[in-house]
């Protein structure tokens, strides 16, 4: 059904090929799982298969992409291609524009010149298939990440394509929402749809995949059935990372511990929607805390209060012995640093060095040039100081974001989903940096959906649900 023959592509103004003579065949009705480190070319392959690369992008192209025996360049435009290929991106909000879930699906159905009765029948079928019937009238922007992803998938299905491409659809989803996407894809596969799935959650989607394609630096380095591809140890370690080597064995029990964060009865509402409902927690200096919970449980709302981006409706927050209620965000930044889930939202400078320099320079820290080199050395990016930040791989950009916060010398470091979008090896690199920072005396707080990382890397596991802390468990081993 899909054939890629020596496909190459180089984005404008870049030196290396994003795709380097890739050849693949994807059979009709098969599920192909594409994975690999950030910067490997996974998203670019999706754009190539969908015809978007040829019809919408500049840059240098080579080779051919055939869908049902027809080259994508011979399709009139993306509208014609859309009758054959549907694509769901990792950011579903970019695809959702209507005021209700139902309208998103109906709009796609109306593009197919169907009768009103047929539109109604197909609408009900798609809503049921994607488990959206009970939220059909809700505005997409009010939905959880998993719900939004299912709406984007539903709208794509409404176009009637037999080929569905999904580019990291669960990268920002918790386990429950990921299971929801898995169940939808299982139904689609049984119907005979051809699925191309870019994913790092190999364990969850392994049983769905007929073949696995492993990319690295724009090349296919492995392509086989899941069981066969895992026989290569290096491939196995990249796809199924083991974080057990991070387990603590009492190394922090003997530290001189004292409270560095005290949160009492913290309450916050978004309009009439409760986000935090009386949170109480004390965190000691030098601790490594993992906050887990489903999407919408209050995790990100909680950590935004720690840097002053949100202010409590009730309750108080004490950091380093001071109530931060009236402190400015810039003053709080001397003690607390936050690395957001998507590091790209932080970057604006022309070089890595200037990116890291901005924070300490803005805070008027002495010898800020020295702080920049020190932070880049800490995350193994000193060699990249003169590069444009967006030229870095996804894993390197994550470490750059850490360096930007480190350079401001905060005692407390907070990371919102620090391994999102990273393969196993990149995730390990990031966690090695965080564990090293803890050993140097920093207090580390991470928000994560990855239970393996949480249980192997943290001192404490804090579980949130409906804006409350429902469990707070020590993970230290004697």
C-alpha positions in Angstrom: 0.0 0.0 0.0 2.8 2.4 0.9 6.3 2.3 -0.7 9.1 4.6 0.1 12.0 4.3 -2.4 15.3 6.0 -1.4 13.5 9.0 0.1 15.8 11.8 1.2 15.0 15.2 2.6 16.9 18.2 3.9 15.0 21.0 5.6 15.9 24.6 4.4 18.9 26.2 6.1 20.1 22.9 7.6 23.3 21.0 7.0 22.3 17.4 7.4 19.6 15.2 5.9 16.5 14.7 8.0 15.9 11.5 5.9 18.8 9.8 4.2 17.7 7.4 1.4 15.0 5.6 3.3 13.3 2.7 1.7 10.2 1.0 3.3 7.2 -1.0 2.4 4.1 -0.9 4.5 1.4 -3.5 3.7 -2.3 -2.8 3.6 -4.0 -3.5 7.0 -0.7 -3.7 8.9 0.4 -1.6 11.9 3.9 -0.2 11.6 5.4 1.3 14.7 8.2 3.8 14.0 10.5 4.8 16.8 14.0 6.1 17.5 15.7 9.0 19.3 14.7 12.6 18.9 16.0 14.0 15.6 16.0 10.6 14.0 13.5 11.6 11.3 10.3 10.0 12.7 8.0 13.1 12.2 9.6 13.8 8.8 8.7 10.2 7.7 5.1 10.9 8.7 5.1 14.1 6.6 6.6 12.3 3.7 4.0 9.4 3.8 1.1 11.9 4.1 2.4 13.9 1.1 2.7 17.0 3.2 6.5 17.1 2.7 6.1 17.2 -1.1 3.2 19.6 -1.4 3.8 22.0 1.5 7.5 22.1 2.4 10.5 23.5 0.6 13.9 22.0 1.1 15.8 19.4 -0.9 13.9 16.2 -1.8 14.8 12.9 -3.3 13.3 9.5 -4.0 9.6 8.7 -4.3 6.6 7.9 -2.0 3.9 5.8 -3.5 0.4 5.4 -2.0 -1.6 2.6 -3.7 0.9 2.7 -6.5 0.6 6.4 -7.2 3.4 8.8 -6.4 2.3 11.6 -3.9 3.6 14.2 -6.3 1.0 13.1 -8.8 -1.9 13.8 -6.4 -3.4 17.2 -7.2 -3.1 18.6 -3.7 -3.4 17.7 0.0 -7.2 17.7 -0.4 -6.9 14.8 -2.8 -4.4 13.0 -0.6 -6.7 13.5 2.4 -9.1 11.0 0.8 -6.4 8.4 1.2 -4.3 9.5 4.1 -5.3 10.8 7.6 -2.7 12.2 10.0 -3.0 12.9 13.7 -0.2 15.1 15.1 1.2 15.0 18.7 -0.5 18.3 19.4 -4.2 17.7 18.9 -5.2 21.3 19.7 -3.7 22.4 16.4 -6.3 20.3 14.6 -9.4 21.2 16.7 -11.2 24.4 15.6 -14.9 23.9 16.3 -17.1 24.6 19.3 -18.1 21.0 20.1 -16.8 17.5 19.6 -19.7 16.6 17.4 -19.1 19.6 15.1 -15.4 18.6 14.6 -16.6 15.2 13.3 -19.5 16.5 11.2 -17.3 19.0 9.5 -15.0 16.2 8.2 -18.0 14.1 7.2 -19.5 17.0 5.2 -16.3 17.1 3.0 -17.3 13.7 1.6 -20.6 14.7 -0.1 -22.6 12.3 2.0 -26.4 12.5 2.5 -27.7 13.9 5.8 -28.9 10.4 6.9 -25.5 8.9 6.1 -23.7 11.7 8.0 -25.8 11.0 11.0 -25.1 7.2 10.9 -21.4 7.7 10.5 -21.3 10.3 13.2 -22.8 7.9 15.7 -20.5 5.1 14.6 -17.3 7.2 15.0 -18.4 8.6 18.4 -19.0 5.1 19.6 -15.7 3.8 18.1 -13.6 6.5 19.8 -15.6 6.5 23.0 -16.7 10.1 22.7 -20.5 9.7 22.8 -20.9 11.0 26.4 -18.9 14.2 25.6 -20.2 14.9 22.1 -21.5 18.4 23.0 -18.5 19.6 25.0 -16.1 22.2 23.6 -12.7 20.5 22.7 -10.7 23.1 24.5 -12.3 22.0 27.8 -11.3 18.3 27.4 -8.3 16.4 28.9 -5.3 15.6 26.7 -6.5 12.0 26.1 -10.0 13.2 25.1 -8.6 15.8 22.7 -6.4 13.2 21.1 -9.4 10.9 20.6 -11.4 13.8 19.0 -8.5 14.6 16.6 -8.5 10.9 15.7 -12.3 10.8 15.3 -12.2 13.8 12.9 -9.5 12.1 10.9 -11.5 8.9 10.7 -14.5 10.9 9.5 -12.6 11.7 6.3 -12.8 8.0 5.4 -9.2 7.2 4.9 -7.9 3.6 5.1 -4.4 4.9 6.1 -4.0 6.5 9.5 -0.8 8.2 10.6 -0.3 9.1 14.2 2.7 11.1 15.3 3.4 10.4 19.0 -0.3 10.6 19.9 0.3 9.6 23.6 3.5 11.6 24.4 1.7 13.8 26.9 -0.9 11.3 28.1 -1.1 9.4 31.3 -1.5 5.6 31.4 -5.3 5.6 31.4 -5.5 8.0 28.5 -2.8 6.0 26.6 -4.9 2.9 27.2 -7.9 4.7 25.6 -5.9 5.4 22.4 -4.6 1.8 22.3 -8.2 0.5 22.4 -9.3 2.7 19.6 -6.3 1.7 17.4 -7.0 -2.0 18.2 -10.6 -1.6 16.8 -9.2 0.2 13.7 -6.7 -2.5 13.0 -9.5 -5.2 13.3 -11.4 -3.2 10.6 -8.4 -3.5 8.3 -7.1 0.0 8.5 -3.4 0.6 7.8 -1.8 2.3 10.8 1.6 4.1 10.9 2.3 4.9 14.5 5.2 6.9 15.9 5.6 6.1 19.6 8.2 5.8 22.4 5.9 3.7 24.6 7.0 0.5 23.0 5.8 -1.8 25.8 2.2 -0.5 25.5 2.0 -0.8 21.7 4.2 -3.7 21.0 1.3 -6.2 20.7 -0.5 -3.9 18.2 2.6 -3.7 15.8 3.2 -6.1 13.0 6.6 -4.5 12.3 8.8 -2.0 14.0 11.0 0.5 12.2 13.9 2.0 14.2 15.3 5.2 12.8 18.5 7.0 13.7 20.0 10.1 12.1 17.6 9.8 9.1 18.4 6.2 8.4 16.5 2.9 9.0 18.8 0.9 11.2 16.4 -1.9 12.0 13.1 -3.1 10.5 11.5 -6.3 11.6 8.8 -8.0 13.7 8.8 -6.8 17.4 10.0 -10.0 18.8 12.9 -10.3 16.3 14.0 -6.7 16.6 14.3 -7.0 20.4 17.0 -9.7 20.1 19.5 -6.9 19.5 20.5 -5.8 23.0 21.3 -2.2 22.0 17.8 -2.0 20.3 16.2 -3.6 23.3 17.8 -1.0 25.7 16.6 1.9 23.5 13.0 0.6 23.2 12.6 -0.8 26.7 14.8 1.2 29.1 15.7 -0.1 32.5 15.9 2.5 35.2 16.6 0.1 38.1 20.2 1.3 38.2 18.9 4.6 39.7 17.4 2.9 42.7 18.3 4.6 46.0 19.7 2.4 48.8 19.5 4.8 51.7 22.2 7.2 50.4 20.1 10.2 51.4 18.9 9.0 54.7 21.8 10.5 56.6 21.6 14.0 55.3 20.9 16.9 57.5 17.3 17.3 56.4 15.1 20.3 57.1 12.0 21.5 55.4 12.6 23.7 52.3 9.0 23.7 51.0 5.9 23.8 53.2 2.5 23.9 51.6 -0.6 24.2 53.8 -4.3 23.9 52.7 -3.5 25.0 49.2 -6.7 25.7 47.2 -7.0 26.9 43.6 -10.0 27.1 41.3 -10.2 27.8 37.5 -13.4 29.8 37.6 -15.9 27.3 39.1 -13.7 24.3 38.4 -11.6 23.1 41.5 -8.0 22.4 40.5 -6.4 22.1 44.0 -8.5 21.2 47.0 -6.6 21.7 50.3 -3.2 20.3 49.4 -0.7 19.8 52.4 2.9 18.7 51.8 6.3 19.3 53.3 9.4 18.7 51.2 12.9 18.6 52.8 16.1 20.0 51.3 17.9 17.5 49.0 14.8 15.3 48.5 13.8 13.9 45.1 10.0 14.0 44.8 8.0 12.4 42.0 4.4 13.7 41.6 2.2 11.3 39.6 -1.5 11.2 38.7 -3.8 11.2 35.7 -4.2 14.2 33.4 -6.3 16.9 35.3 -5.3 15.7 38.8 -3.7 19.0 39.7 0.0 18.2 39.2 0.9 21.1 36.9 -1.3 23.5 38.8 0.5 22.6 42.0 4.0 23.2 40.7 3.0 26.5 39.0 2.2 27.8 42.5 5.8 27.1 43.6 7.2 29.6 41.2 4.5 32.2 41.5 2.9 31.7 38.1 -0.3 31.0 40.0 -1.4 32.3 43.3 -3.5 30.4 45.9 -7.2 31.2 46.4 -6.6 29.8 50.0 -3.7 28.4 51.9 0.0 29.3 51.9 3.4 28.3 50.5 6.6 28.7 52.5 9.9 28.3 50.6 13.2 28.5 52.5 11.4 29.9 55.6 9.6 32.7 53.7 5.9 32.9 52.7 5.9 33.7 48.9 2.5 35.2 48.8 3.7 38.7 48.0 7.0 37.8 46.4 7.6 38.6 42.7 8.2 35.8 40.3 11.7 37.1 39.6 12.5 37.0 43.4 11.1 33.4 43.7 13.4 32.5 40.7 16.4 32.9 42.9 15.2 29.8 44.9 13.0 27.8 42.6 13.5 27.0 38.9 10.9 25.3 36.6 11.6 23.4 33.4 8.3 23.2 31.4 7.1 20.1 29.6 7.9 21.4 26.2 11.4 23.0 26.3 10.8 24.7 22.9 8.4 27.1 24.6 11.4 28.5 26.5 13.8 29.3 23.6 14.1 32.6 21.8 17.9 33.4 21.5 20.2 32.8 18.5 22.7 30.6 20.3 22.7 28.1 23.1 25.1 30.3 25.1 22.8 33.4 24.8 19.8 31.2 25.8 21.4 30.1 29.0 22.8 33.6 29.7 19.5 35.3 29.7 18.3 34.1 33.1 21.3 34.9 35.3 22.0 38.2 33.5 18.3 39.2 34.0 18.6 38.4 37.7 21.8 40.4 37.9 23.8 37.5 39.2 27.6 38.2 39.5 29.9 36.4 37.1 27.0 35.2 35.0 29.3 34.2 32.1 30.9 31.6 34.5 27.5 30.4 35.5 26.6 29.8 31.8 29.7 27.6 31.2 29.1 25.8 34.4 25.5 25.0 33.6 26.3 23.8 30.1 29.1 21.6 31.4 26.7 20.1 33.9 24.3 19.0 31.1 27.1 18.0 28.7 26.3 20.8 26.2 29.4 23.0 26.5 30.5 21.9 23.0 27.2 23.2 21.6 27.3 26.8 23.0 27.5 28.5 19.6 24.7 26.5 17.9 21.2 27.6 17.3 19.0 26.0 20.0 16.5 24.5 17.6 19.2 22.7 15.7 19.7 20.5 18.7 17.9 17.1 19.1 14.9 16.8 21.3 17.0 15.3 24.1 19.6 18.0 23.8 16.9 20.7 23.9 15.6 19.1 27.1 19.1 19.3 28.7 19.4 22.9 27.4 16.2 23.8 29.2 17.7 22.4 32.4 20.9 24.4 31.9 18.8 27.6 31.5 17.3 27.0 34.9 20.5 25.8 36.5 22.4 28.9 35.5 20.2 30.9 37.9 21.4 28.8 40.8 18.1 27.9 42.4 18.2 25.4 45.3 14.9 23.8 44.2 14.5 22.4 40.6 11.1 21.4 39.2 10.6 19.5 36.0 7.3 19.0 34.3 7.4 15.7 32.4 11.2 15.9 31.7 11.3 12.7 29.6 8.3 13.4 27.3 9.2 12.6 23.7 12.5 11.0 24.5 13.7 7.5 23.7 15.0 5.2 26.4 18.6 6.3 26.1 17.8 10.0 26.1 15.5 9.6 29.1 18.3 7.9 31.0 20.7 10.8 30.1 18.2 13.4 31.5 17.6 11.4 34.7 21.3 11.0 35.2 21.6 14.8 35.1 18.8 15.1 37.7 20.2 12.5 40.0 23.6 14.2 39.9 22.0 17.5 40.7 20.3 15.9 43.7 23.7 14.5 44.9 25.1 18.0 44.6 22.4 19.2 47.1 19.5 20.4 45.0 15.9 19.5 45.9 14.4 17.9 42.8 10.6 17.7 42.0 9.4 16.0 38.9 5.9 15.6 37.5 5.8 12.4 35.4 3.5 9.8 33.9 6.3 7.3 33.8 5.9 5.1 36.9 9.2 3.3 36.3 11.1 6.5 36.4 9.2 7.7 39.5 9.7 4.5 41.5 13.4 4.0 40.5 14.6 7.6 40.7 12.7 9.4 43.5 12.9 9.3 47.3 9.1 9.8 47.5 6.1 9.1 45.3 3.3 11.6 45.7 0.0 10.5 44.0 -2.6 13.2 43.1 -6.2 12.8 42.2 -8.9 15.4 41.8 -6.7 18.2 43.2 -5.7 16.3 46.3 -2.8 14.3 47.5 -4.1 10.8 48.1 -0.8 9.0 48.8 2.7 10.1 49.9 5.0 7.1 49.9 8.7 6.9 50.8 10.7 4.9 48.3 14.0 4.9 50.1 15.6 1.5 50.8 17.5 0.9 54.0 
